[in-house]
Amino acid sequence: MENSGLVAMIKNDRYDEIALMHELFAKVPNAFAMLKNQLSQFVVNEGNVLVNDDKLKSDEFVSRVISLRDKMMIIYQRSFNRDPNIDITIKNAFETFVNQNDKTAMSLVYYLDEKFKKEFKEVNESLINEHLDKVI
């Protein structure tokens, strides 16, 4: 069972299979609640791994959080058909680990400071806004 279930599907980018699972589980209230719970636990667990990794520098930490967020948004759009219940579940899961301690806030500050000092000087405003939206 290690290579089955929602977590394995997420890790292996099995978007179509996740979509089928969502379609099936959405028809059964208790099953849908379990699906949302597993999704939330996955995001929180992945986020906690990043938060608790003291070897990650601020920029790498933020980049990896953004990558996790991007992956979850792809799954939300492709597999969960933009289900608002799933959107709330993902947002709440991110809030859970992001607001866990001061490391996240400090990392975001350092990350944005570096971006504004170096990279954002040569980029147009729309790309800056897009990047800021991802960070927020």
ROTOR-422973 format. One record per atom (N, C-alpha, C): residue number from 1; residue in one letter; atom name; x, y, z. Coordinates in nm, 4 decimals. Layout:
# residues N
<rec NUM; A; CA; <X; Y; Z>> ...
//
This chain:
# residues 136
<rec 1; M; N; <0.0816; -0.1201; 0.0000>> <rec 1; M; CA; <0.0000; 0.0000; 0.0000>> <rec 1; M; C; <0.0855; 0.1259; 0.0000>> <rec 2; E; N; <0.2156; 0.1101; 0.0159>> <rec 2; E; CA; <0.3046; 0.2257; 0.0233>> <rec 2; E; C; <0.2992; 0.3106; -0.1027>> <rec 3; N; N; <0.2802; 0.2468; -0.2181>> <rec 3; N; CA; <0.2802; 0.3190; -0.3444>> <rec 3; N; C; <0.1397; 0.3441; -0.3971>> <rec 4; S; N; <0.0429; 0.3414; -0.3098>> <rec 4; S; CA; <-0.0933; 0.3699; -0.3507>> <rec 4; S; C; <-0.1490; 0.4823; -0.2635>> <rec 5; G; N; <-0.2633; 0.5317; -0.2979>> <rec 5; G; CA; <-0.3256; 0.6373; -0.2199>> <rec 5; G; C; <-0.2904; 0.7753; -0.2701>> <rec 6; L; N; <-0.3518; 0.8713; -0.2084>> <rec 6; L; CA; <-0.3394; 1.0097; -0.2522>> <rec 6; L; C; <-0.1967; 1.0620; -0.2461>> <rec 7; V; N; <-0.1263; 1.0342; -0.1377>> <rec 7; V; CA; <0.0105; 1.0859; -0.1227>> <rec 7; V; C; <0.1000; 1.0347; -0.2343>> <rec 8; A; N; <0.0917; 0.9061; -0.2636>> <rec 8; A; CA; <0.1724; 0.8490; -0.3720>> <rec 8; A; C; <0.1351; 0.9112; -0.5059>> <rec 9; M; N; <0.0064; 0.9339; -0.5278>> <rec 9; M; CA; <-0.0376; 0.9962; -0.6528>> <rec 9; M; C; <0.0158; 1.1381; -0.6651>> <rec 10; I; N; <0.0142; 1.2124; -0.5553>> <rec 10; I; CA; <0.0663; 1.3492; -0.5583>> <rec 10; I; C; <0.2162; 1.3477; -0.5874>> <rec 11; K; N; <0.2886; 1.2634; -0.5162>> <rec 11; K; CA; <0.4341; 1.2590; -0.5336>> <rec 11; K; C; <0.4744; 1.2145; -0.6738>> <rec 12; N; N; <0.3898; 1.1324; -0.7372>> <rec 12; N; CA; <0.4216; 1.0811; -0.8706>> <rec 12; N; C; <0.3472; 1.1528; -0.9825>> <rec 13; D; N; <0.2881; 1.2686; -0.9494>> <rec 13; D; CA; <0.2188; 1.3521; -1.0486>> <rec 13; D; C; <0.1146; 1.2735; -1.1283>> <rec 14; R; N; <0.0334; 1.1968; -1.0607>> <rec 14; R; CA; <-0.0711; 1.1160; -1.1238>> <rec 14; R; C; <-0.2021; 1.1959; -1.1254>> <rec 15; Y; N; <-0.2034; 1.3022; -1.2044>> <rec 15; Y; CA; <-0.3132; 1.3969; -1.2049>> <rec 15; Y; C; <-0.4469; 1.3336; -1.2443>> <rec 16; D; N; <-0.4452; 1.2482; -1.3460>> <rec 16; D; CA; <-0.5694; 1.1859; -1.3909>> <rec 16; D; C; <-0.6272; 1.0935; -1.2843>> <rec 17; E; N; <-0.5408; 1.0215; -1.2161>> <rec 17; E; CA; <-0.5875; 0.9312; -1.1113>> <rec 17; E; C; <-0.6423; 1.0095; -0.9917>> <rec 18; I; N; <-0.5782; 1.1215; -0.9596>> <rec 18; I; CA; <-0.6292; 1.2068; -0.8520>> <rec 18; I; C; <-0.7665; 1.2611; -0.8906>> <rec 19; A; N; <-0.7826; 1.2977; -1.0177>> <rec 19; A; CA; <-0.9114; 1.3487; -1.0654>> <rec 19; A; C; <-1.0204; 1.2426; -1.0513>> <rec 20; L; N; <-0.9881; 1.1192; -1.0850>> <rec 20; L; CA; <-1.0853; 1.0102; -1.0694>> <rec 20; L; C; <-1.1206; 0.9890; -0.9224>> <rec 21; M; N; <-1.0179; 0.9956; -0.8363>> <rec 21; M; CA; <-1.0410; 0.9801; -0.6932>> <rec 21; M; C; <-1.1327; 1.0923; -0.6431>> <rec 22; H; N; <-1.1059; 1.2140; -0.6856>> <rec 22; H; CA; <-1.1875; 1.3281; -0.6444>> <rec 22; H; C; <-1.3315; 1.3106; -0.6901>> <rec 23; E; N; <-1.3481; 1.2702; -0.8146>> <rec 23; E; CA; <-1.4826; 1.2516; -0.8689>> <rec 23; E; C; <-1.5607; 1.1465; -0.7898>> <rec 24; L; N; <-1.4947; 1.0386; -0.7562>> <rec 24; L; CA; <-1.5588; 0.9320; -0.6804>> <rec 24; L; C; <-1.5862; 0.9742; -0.5358>> <rec 25; F; N; <-1.4847; 1.0291; -0.4703>> <rec 25; F; CA; <-1.4978; 1.0639; -0.3287>> <rec 25; F; C; <-1.5932; 1.1813; -0.3066>> <rec 26; A; N; <-1.6087; 1.2687; -0.4047>> <rec 26; A; CA; <-1.6981; 1.3833; -0.3903>> <rec 26; A; C; <-1.8441; 1.3397; -0.3787>> <rec 27; K; N; <-1.8732; 1.2189; -0.4222>> <rec 27; K; CA; <-2.0095; 1.1673; -0.4163>> <rec 27; K; C; <-2.0463; 1.1124; -0.2781>> <rec 28; V; N; <-1.9454; 1.0898; -0.1950>> <rec 28; V; CA; <-1.9688; 1.0328; -0.0621>> <rec 28; V; C; <-1.9118; 1.1301; 0.0414>> <rec 29; P; N; <-1.9981; 1.1947; 0.1194>> <rec 29; P; CA; <-1.9510; 1.2993; 0.2123>> <rec 29; P; C; <-1.8367; 1.2561; 0.3047>> <rec 30; N; N; <-1.8471; 1.1420; 0.3688>> <rec 30; N; CA; <-1.7401; 1.0995; 0.4596>> <rec 30; N; C; <-1.6100; 1.0720; 0.3849>> <rec 31; A; N; <-1.6215; 1.0162; 0.2659>> <rec 31; A; CA; <-1.5023; 0.9884; 0.1854>> <rec 31; A; C; <-1.4365; 1.1186; 0.1412>> <rec 32; F; N; <-1.5169; 1.2167; 0.1042>> <rec 32; F; CA; <-1.4627; 1.3454; 0.0612>> <rec 32; F; C; <-1.3914; 1.4151; 0.1766>> <rec 33; A; N; <-1.4469; 1.4038; 0.2949>> <rec 33; A; CA; <-1.3815; 1.4615; 0.4133>> <rec 33; A; C; <-1.2473; 1.3940; 0.4380>> <rec 34; M; N; <-1.2401; 1.2629; 0.4186>> <rec 34; M; CA; <-1.1124; 1.1915; 0.4354>> <rec 34; M; C; <-1.0117; 1.2345; 0.3292>> <rec 35; L; N; <-1.0584; 1.2546; 0.2068>> <rec 35; L; CA; <-0.9704; 1.3010; 0.0996>> <rec 35; L; C; <-0.9116; 1.4369; 0.1334>> <rec 36; K; N; <-0.9961; 1.5286; 0.1800>> <rec 36; K; CA; <-0.9474; 1.6615; 0.2178>> <rec 36; K; C; <-0.8500; 1.6525; 0.3343>> <rec 37; N; N; <-0.8777; 1.5660; 0.4289>> <rec 37; N; CA; <-0.7888; 1.5481; 0.5435>> <rec 37; N; C; <-0.6519; 1.4954; 0.4997>> <rec 38; Q; N; <-0.6509; 1.3975; 0.4107>> <rec 38; Q; CA; <-0.5239; 1.3432; 0.3611>> <rec 38; Q; C; <-0.4457; 1.4483; 0.2826>> <rec 39; L; N; <-0.5156; 1.5265; 0.2029>> <rec 39; L; CA; <-0.4517; 1.6334; 0.1270>> <rec 39; L; C; <-0.3899; 1.7357; 0.2215>> <rec 40; S; N; <-0.4647; 1.7742; 0.3221>> <rec 40; S; CA; <-0.4155; 1.8700; 0.4199>> <rec 40; S; C; <-0.2938; 1.8155; 0.4941>> <rec 41; Q; N; <-0.3020; 1.6911; 0.5372>> <rec 41; Q; CA; <-0.1894; 1.6289; 0.6077>> <rec 41; Q; C; <-0.0654; 1.6238; 0.5193>> <rec 42; F; N; <-0.0836; 1.5942; 0.3916>> <rec 42; F; CA; <0.0305; 1.5905; 0.2996>> <rec 42; F; C; <0.0991; 1.7265; 0.2934>> <rec 43; V; N; <0.0206; 1.8321; 0.2736>> <rec 43; V; CA; <0.0775; 1.9672; 0.2620>> <rec 43; V; C; <0.1464; 2.0076; 0.3918>> <rec 44; V; N; <0.0816; 1.9845; 0.5043>> <rec 44; V; CA; <0.1398; 2.0210; 0.6341>> <rec 44; V; C; <0.2682; 1.9422; 0.6578>> <rec 45; N; N; <0.2676; 1.8133; 0.6289>> <rec 45; N; CA; <0.3880; 1.7318; 0.6489>> <rec 45; N; C; <0.5035; 1.7784; 0.5612>> <rec 46; E; N; <0.4740; 1.8047; 0.4347>> <rec 46; E; CA; <0.5784; 1.8534; 0.3438>> <rec 46; E; C; <0.6297; 1.9900; 0.3903>> <rec 47; G; N; <0.5399; 2.0743; 0.4332>> <rec 47; G; CA; <0.5788; 2.2062; 0.4828>> <rec 47; G; C; <0.6613; 2.1971; 0.6095>> <rec 48; N; N; <0.6236; 2.1081; 0.6999>> <rec 48; N; CA; <0.6988; 2.0922; 0.8246>> <rec 48; N; C; <0.8400; 2.0408; 0.7988>> <rec 49; V; N; <0.8555; 1.9571; 0.6976>> <rec 49; V; CA; <0.9897; 1.9108; 0.6611>> <rec 49; V; C; <1.0756; 2.0313; 0.6234>> <rec 50; L; N; <1.0188; 2.1227; 0.5479>> <rec 50; L; CA; <1.0933; 2.2427; 0.5072>> <rec 50; L; C; <1.1200; 2.3344; 0.6258>> <rec 51; V; N; <1.0189; 2.3574; 0.7072>> <rec 51; V; CA; <1.0330; 2.4471; 0.8229>> <rec 51; V; C; <1.1378; 2.3946; 0.9203>> <rec 52; N; N; <1.1411; 2.2648; 0.9380>> <rec 52; N; CA; <1.2316; 2.2046; 1.0368>> <rec 52; N; C; <1.3708; 2.1735; 0.9828>> <rec 53; D; N; <1.3940; 2.2010; 0.8549>> <rec 53; D; CA; <1.5255; 2.1762; 0.7959>> <rec 53; D; C; <1.6142; 2.2994; 0.8196>> <rec 54; D; N; <1.7008; 2.2896; 0.9188>> <rec 54; D; CA; <1.7875; 2.4027; 0.9549>> <rec 54; D; C; <1.8979; 2.4279; 0.8533>> <rec 55; K; N; <1.9200; 2.3346; 0.7634>> <rec 55; K; CA; <2.0246; 2.3503; 0.6624>> <rec 55; K; C; <1.9807; 2.4388; 0.5460>> <rec 56; L; N; <1.8489; 2.4571; 0.5312>> <rec 56; L; CA; <1.7978; 2.5388; 0.4211>> <rec 56; L; C; <1.8201; 2.6865; 0.4490>> <rec 57; K; N; <1.8787; 2.7550; 0.3539>> <rec 57; K; CA; <1.8917; 2.9004; 0.3640>> <rec 57; K; C; <1.7574; 2.9631; 0.3272>> <rec 58; S; N; <1.7417; 3.0877; 0.3609>> <rec 58; S; CA; <1.6139; 3.1566; 0.3411>> <rec 58; S; C; <1.5645; 3.1487; 0.1977>> <rec 59; D; N; <1.6528; 3.1775; 0.1020>> <rec 59; D; CA; <1.6082; 3.1776; -0.0370>> <rec 59; D; C; <1.5693; 3.0387; -0.0849>> <rec 60; E; N; <1.6433; 2.9385; -0.0436>> <rec 60; E; CA; <1.6099; 2.8016; -0.0828>> <rec 60; E; C; <1.4805; 2.7560; -0.0156>> <rec 61; F; N; <1.4639; 2.7921; 0.1110>> <rec 61; F; CA; <1.3416; 2.7578; 0.1840>> <rec 61; F; C; <1.2197; 2.8163; 0.1129>> <rec 62; V; N; <1.2240; 2.9449; 0.0824>> <rec 62; V; CA; <1.1107; 3.0108; 0.0177>> <rec 62; V; C; <1.0874; 2.9518; -0.1209>> <rec 63; S; N; <1.1928; 2.9256; -0.1948>> <rec 63; S; CA; <1.1783; 2.8661; -0.3278>> <rec 63; S; C; <1.1100; 2.7302; -0.3206>> <rec 64; R; N; <1.1453; 2.6526; -0.2204>> <rec 64; R; CA; <1.0847; 2.5201; -0.2067>> <rec 64; R; C; <0.9391; 2.5290; -0.1613>> <rec 65; V; N; <0.9075; 2.6268; -0.0777>> <rec 65; V; CA; <0.7676; 2.6475; -0.0390>> <rec 65; V; C; <0.6872; 2.6907; -0.1614>> <rec 66; I; N; <0.7435; 2.7796; -0.2422>> <rec 66; I; CA; <0.6763; 2.8232; -0.3651>> <rec 66; I; C; <0.6573; 2.7053; -0.4596>> <rec 67; S; N; <0.7572; 2.6197; -0.4711>> <rec 67; S; CA; <0.7451; 2.5017; -0.5568>> <rec 67; S; C; <0.6338; 2.4090; -0.5086>> <rec 68; L; N; <0.6269; 2.3909; -0.3766>> <rec 68; L; CA; <0.5193; 2.3086; -0.3206>> <rec 68; L; C; <0.3839; 2.3725; -0.3514>> <rec 69; R; N; <0.3749; 2.5020; -0.3346>> <rec 69; R; CA; <0.2497; 2.5732; -0.3636>> <rec 69; R; C; <0.2127; 2.5607; -0.5115>> <rec 70; D; N; <0.3109; 2.5771; -0.6002>> <rec 70; D; CA; <0.2854; 2.5630; -0.7434>> <rec 70; D; C; <0.2340; 2.4238; -0.7766>> <rec 71; K; N; <0.2967; 2.3228; -0.7181>> <rec 71; K; CA; <0.2542; 2.1845; -0.7427>> <rec 71; K; C; <0.1107; 2.1633; -0.6953>> <rec 72; M; N; <0.0783; 2.2167; -0.5770>> <rec 72; M; CA; <-0.0567; 2.2003; -0.5253>> <rec 72; M; C; <-0.1587; 2.2758; -0.6108>> <rec 73; M; N; <-0.1196; 2.3897; -0.6668>> <rec 73; M; CA; <-0.2107; 2.4642; -0.7530>> <rec 73; M; C; <-0.2337; 2.3917; -0.8858>> <rec 74; I; N; <-0.1316; 2.3258; -0.9363>> <rec 74; I; CA; <-0.1486; 2.2455; -1.0577>> <rec 74; I; C; <-0.2467; 2.1322; -1.0305>> <rec 75; I; N; <-0.2289; 2.0651; -0.9183>> <rec 75; I; CA; <-0.3192; 1.9554; -0.8819>> <rec 75; I; C; <-0.4601; 2.0089; -0.8597>> <rec 76; Y; N; <-0.4704; 2.1220; -0.7918>> <rec 76; Y; CA; <-0.6012; 2.1845; -0.7668>> <rec 76; Y; C; <-0.6732; 2.2129; -0.8982>> <rec 77; Q; N; <-0.6017; 2.2650; -0.9958>> <rec 77; Q; CA; <-0.6626; 2.3014; -1.1226>> <rec 77; Q; C; <-0.6899; 2.1802; -1.2110>> <rec 78; R; N; <-0.5927; 2.0905; -1.2221>> <rec 78; R; CA; <-0.6046; 1.9780; -1.3149>> <rec 78; R; C; <-0.6824; 1.8603; -1.2581>> <rec 79; S; N; <-0.6647; 1.8318; -1.1311>> <rec 79; S; CA; <-0.7215; 1.7105; -1.0746>> <rec 79; S; C; <-0.8482; 1.7352; -0.9925>> <rec 80; F; N; <-0.8535; 1.8500; -0.9274>> <rec 80; F; CA; <-0.9665; 1.8779; -0.8404>> <rec 80; F; C; <-1.0667; 1.9738; -0.9050>> <rec 81; N; N; <-1.0463; 2.0018; -1.0320>> <rec 81; N; CA; <-1.1413; 2.0821; -1.1090>> <rec 81; N; C; <-1.1782; 2.2124; -1.0382>> <rec 82; R; N; <-1.0783; 2.2721; -0.9739>> <rec 82; R; CA; <-1.0942; 2.4007; -0.9042>> <rec 82; R; C; <-1.2060; 2.3973; -0.7988>> <rec 83; D; N; <-1.2177; 2.2853; -0.7330>> <rec 83; D; CA; <-1.3174; 2.2682; -0.6269>> <rec 83; D; C; <-1.2865; 2.3656; -0.5132>> <rec 84; P; N; <-1.3804; 2.4551; -0.4790>> <rec 84; P; CA; <-1.3539; 2.5538; -0.3732>> <rec 84; P; C; <-1.3233; 2.4906; -0.2377>> <rec 85; N; N; <-1.3795; 2.3742; -0.2104>> <rec 85; N; CA; <-1.3501; 2.3047; -0.0845>> <rec 85; N; C; <-1.2038; 2.2614; -0.0785>> <rec 86; I; N; <-1.1510; 2.2202; -0.1912>> <rec 86; I; CA; <-1.0102; 2.1797; -0.1988>> <rec 86; I; C; <-0.9207; 2.3021; -0.1871>> <rec 87; D; N; <-0.9611; 2.4123; -0.2484>> <rec 87; D; CA; <-0.8844; 2.5371; -0.2395>> <rec 87; D; C; <-0.8694; 2.5797; -0.0935>> <rec 88; I; N; <-0.9786; 2.5770; -0.0202>> <rec 88; I; CA; <-0.9750; 2.6142; 0.1218>> <rec 88; I; C; <-0.8864; 2.5175; 0.2004>> <rec 89; T; N; <-0.8964; 2.3901; 0.1694>> <rec 89; T; CA; <-0.8144; 2.2887; 0.2377>> <rec 89; T; C; <-0.6658; 2.3158; 0.2166>> <rec 90; I; N; <-0.6279; 2.3456; 0.0936>> <rec 90; I; CA; <-0.4876; 2.3729; 0.0624>> <rec 90; I; C; <-0.4416; 2.5011; 0.1324>> <rec 91; K; N; <-0.5215; 2.6056; 0.1260>> <rec 91; K; CA; <-0.4856; 2.7324; 0.1905>> <rec 91; K; C; <-0.4677; 2.7151; 0.3414>> <rec 92; N; N; <-0.5598; 2.6445; 0.4034>> <rec 92; N; CA; <-0.5503; 2.6219; 0.5477>> <rec 92; N; C; <-0.4274; 2.5387; 0.5840>> <rec 93; A; N; <-0.3949; 2.4420; 0.5015>> <rec 93; A; CA; <-0.2769; 2.3588; 0.5280>> <rec 93; A; C; <-0.1493; 2.4429; 0.5191>> <rec 94; F; N; <-0.1414; 2.5298; 0.4194>> <rec 94; F; CA; <-0.0243; 2.6165; 0.4084>> <rec 94; F; C; <-0.0159; 2.7115; 0.5273>> <rec 95; E; N; <-0.1286; 2.7662; 0.5674>> <rec 95; E; CA; <-0.1293; 2.8556; 0.6833>> <rec 95; E; C; <-0.0809; 2.7835; 0.8086>> <rec 96; T; N; <-0.1155; 2.6567; 0.8208>> <rec 96; T; CA; <-0.0769; 2.5792; 0.9386>> <rec 96; T; C; <0.0736; 2.5751; 0.9557>> <rec 97; F; N; <0.1468; 2.5411; 0.8493>> <rec 97; F; CA; <0.2918; 2.5300; 0.8676>> <rec 97; F; C; <0.3643; 2.6628; 0.8490>> <rec 98; V; N; <0.3090; 2.7544; 0.7706>> <rec 98; V; CA; <0.3746; 2.8836; 0.7496>> <rec 98; V; C; <0.3711; 2.9666; 0.8772>> <rec 99; N; N; <0.2615; 2.9598; 0.9502>> <rec 99; N; CA; <0.2471; 3.0400; 1.0713>> <rec 99; N; C; <0.2978; 2.9688; 1.1965>> <rec 100; Q; N; <0.3664; 2.8586; 1.1782>> <rec 100; Q; CA; <0.4133; 2.7773; 1.2891>> <rec 100; Q; C; <0.5191; 2.8465; 1.3736>> <rec 101; N; N; <0.6103; 2.9188; 1.3084>> <rec 101; N; CA; <0.7141; 2.9894; 1.3831>> <rec 101; N; C; <0.7638; 3.1095; 1.3031>> <rec 102; D; N; <0.8614; 3.1802; 1.3582>> <rec 102; D; CA; <0.9124; 3.3023; 1.2945>> <rec 102; D; C; <1.0051; 3.2759; 1.1770>> <rec 103; K; N; <1.0503; 3.1530; 1.1612>> <rec 103; K; CA; <1.1445; 3.1216; 1.0539>> <rec 103; K; C; <1.0861; 3.1571; 0.9174>> <rec 104; T; N; <0.9603; 3.1246; 0.8973>> <rec 104; T; CA; <0.8983; 3.1497; 0.7680>> <rec 104; T; C; <0.8934; 3.2984; 0.7371>> <rec 105; A; N; <0.8491; 3.3778; 0.8321>> <rec 105; A; CA; <0.8387; 3.5227; 0.8105>> <rec 105; A; C; <0.9758; 3.5836; 0.7838>> <rec 106; M; N; <1.0733; 3.5438; 0.8627>> <rec 106; M; CA; <1.2090; 3.5972; 0.8430>> <rec 106; M; C; <1.2658; 3.5540; 0.7081>> <rec 107; S; N; <1.2410; 3.4305; 0.6700>> <rec 107; S; CA; <1.2890; 3.3817; 0.5405>> <rec 107; S; C; <1.2257; 3.4592; 0.4266>> <rec 108; L; N; <1.0968; 3.4873; 0.4375>> <rec 108; L; CA; <1.0286; 3.5652; 0.3342>> <rec 108; L; C; <1.0863; 3.7059; 0.3232>> <rec 109; V; N; <1.1135; 3.7670; 0.4360>> <rec 109; V; CA; <1.1706; 3.9018; 0.4364>> <rec 109; V; C; <1.3074; 3.9016; 0.3684>> <rec 110; Y; N; <1.3939; 3.8090; 0.4060>> <rec 110; Y; CA; <1.5273; 3.8006; 0.3451>> <rec 110; Y; C; <1.5184; 3.7695; 0.1964>> <rec 111; Y; N; <1.4292; 3.6796; 0.1617>> <rec 111; Y; CA; <1.4120; 3.6394; 0.0218>> <rec 111; Y; C; <1.3691; 3.7586; -0.0637>> <rec 112; L; N; <1.2661; 3.8294; -0.0182>> <rec 112; L; CA; <1.2177; 3.9447; -0.0946>> <rec 112; L; C; <1.3205; 4.0574; -0.0986>> <rec 113; D; N; <1.3928; 4.0771; 0.0103>> <rec 113; D; CA; <1.4960; 4.1792; 0.0136>> <rec 113; D; C; <1.6017; 4.1514; -0.0935>> <rec 114; E; N; <1.6438; 4.0265; -0.1014>> <rec 114; E; CA; <1.7440; 3.9887; -0.2025>> <rec 114; E; C; <1.6885; 4.0042; -0.3436>> <rec 115; K; N; <1.5648; 3.9657; -0.3638>> <rec 115; K; CA; <1.5033; 3.9772; -0.4970>> <rec 115; K; C; <1.4941; 4.1235; -0.5396>> <rec 116; F; N; <1.4534; 4.2106; -0.4466>> <rec 116; F; CA; <1.4414; 4.3520; -0.4822>> <rec 116; F; C; <1.5774; 4.4160; -0.5062>> <rec 117; K; N; <1.6782; 4.3733; -0.4344>> <rec 117; K; CA; <1.8119; 4.4303; -0.4517>> <rec 117; K; C; <1.8767; 4.3864; -0.5824>> <rec 118; K; N; <1.8509; 4.2625; -0.6235>> <rec 118; K; CA; <1.9236; 4.2076; -0.7381>> <rec 118; K; C; <1.8345; 4.1822; -0.8593>> <rec 119; E; N; <1.7496; 4.0855; -0.8512>> <rec 119; E; CA; <1.6771; 4.0368; -0.9682>> <rec 119; E; C; <1.5655; 4.1280; -1.0163>> <rec 120; F; N; <1.4949; 4.1920; -0.9261>> <rec 120; F; CA; <1.3786; 4.2699; -0.9663>> <rec 120; F; C; <1.4156; 4.3988; -1.0379>> <rec 121; K; N; <1.5414; 4.4382; -1.0333>> <rec 121; K; CA; <1.5825; 4.5611; -1.1011>> <rec 121; K; C; <1.5765; 4.5469; -1.2522>> <rec 122; E; N; <1.5972; 4.4250; -1.3020>> <rec 122; E; CA; <1.6022; 4.4026; -1.4457>> <rec 122; E; C; <1.4750; 4.3415; -1.5018>> <rec 123; V; N; <1.3692; 4.3340; -1.4227>> <rec 123; V; CA; <1.2473; 4.2654; -1.4639>> <rec 123; V; C; <1.1333; 4.3662; -1.4710>> <rec 124; N; N; <1.0379; 4.3404; -1.5626>> <rec 124; N; CA; <0.9239; 4.4320; -1.5732>> <rec 124; N; C; <0.8265; 4.4126; -1.4570>> <rec 125; E; N; <0.7390; 4.5078; -1.4430>> <rec 125; E; CA; <0.6502; 4.5115; -1.3269>> <rec 125; E; C; <0.5551; 4.3921; -1.3200>> <rec 126; S; N; <0.5093; 4.3433; -1.4334>> <rec 126; S; CA; <0.4154; 4.2309; -1.4312>> <rec 126; S; C; <0.4820; 4.1036; -1.3790>> <rec 127; L; N; <0.6079; 4.0819; -1.4121>> <rec 127; L; CA; <0.6794; 3.9655; -1.3594>> <rec 127; L; C; <0.7067; 3.9793; -1.2101>> <rec 128; I; N; <0.7329; 4.1007; -1.1667>> <rec 128; I; CA; <0.7519; 4.1256; -1.0235>> <rec 128; I; C; <0.6222; 4.0949; -0.9488>> <rec 129; N; N; <0.5104; 4.1448; -1.0015>> <rec 129; N; CA; <0.3811; 4.1201; -0.9377>> <rec 129; N; C; <0.3473; 3.9712; -0.9349>> <rec 130; E; N; <0.3777; 3.9034; -1.0428>> <rec 130; E; CA; <0.3522; 3.7584; -1.0483>> <rec 130; E; C; <0.4329; 3.6852; -0.9410>> <rec 131; H; N; <0.5586; 3.7234; -0.9285>> <rec 131; H; CA; <0.6453; 3.6600; -0.8290>> <rec 131; H; C; <0.5992; 3.6941; -0.6872>> <rec 132; L; N; <0.5607; 3.8178; -0.6646>> <rec 132; L; CA; <0.5114; 3.8590; -0.5328>> <rec 132; L; C; <0.3828; 3.7830; -0.4963>> <rec 133; D; N; <0.2966; 3.7612; -0.5941>> <rec 133; D; CA; <0.1747; 3.6843; -0.5692>> <rec 133; D; C; <0.2068; 3.5429; -0.5229>> <rec 134; K; N; <0.3085; 3.4834; -0.5834>> <rec 134; K; CA; <0.3486; 3.3484; -0.5416>> <rec 134; K; C; <0.4008; 3.3481; -0.3994>> <rec 135; V; N; <0.4777; 3.4502; -0.3648>> <rec 135; V; CA; <0.5324; 3.4571; -0.2299>> <rec 135; V; C; <0.4209; 3.4795; -0.1288>> <rec 136; I; N; <0.3279; 3.5654; -0.1622>> <rec 136; I; CA; <0.2165; 3.5946; -0.0708>> <rec 136; I; C; <0.1287; 3.4731; -0.0570>> 
//
